Amino acid sequence: MRKLLALMGMAVKQNDEITVQVEGDDEAACAEAIEKFLKENF
C-alpha cells in the first residue's frame, strides 16, 4: 500500500503510461485491484 501511495504522489496524470509490477502469493488479486483503482481514478 505504501508504494501505491508513492505512485499517487508522483503526479501521474490521465493518459500517462506507467508500468506496475506486483509480486507475492496474492499478486493476481493485487494487480487486478491496482488496475481497477487506476482506471477509476486517473
N, C-alpha and C positions, 0 to 999 in steps of 0.2 A: 504494500500500500504506500510506503514511503516513496518508492520510485514513481508511482503513478502521480503522487502529489508533486514530485520534482518535474515530471513531464508537464503538468499543468502550469508550473511556474516558468516554463521555457518559452512562453508566448507563442505557442503553436496556434496558427490561425487556420480557419476553414480553408480547405483545399490544399494545405501543406501536406507533403508526403513524409511519413515517418515510418520507421521500422521498429517493431516491438518484439522482443524475444522473451519467452517465458520458459521456465524450467521447473520440474518437480512432478510429484505424483499427481497433482491436480491441474497440470498445465493446460489441458484442453478446456476445462471449465474456466480457468483464469483468462485464457486467450479470448474465449467467447465473451466473457463479461467485459473485458477491456475493449474489445471491438464494439460491442453494443454501447458502452459508455461513450466512446469517441464519436460514433455515428450520431448519437442523440445530442451530444453537447458541443460538437465542433462543426 
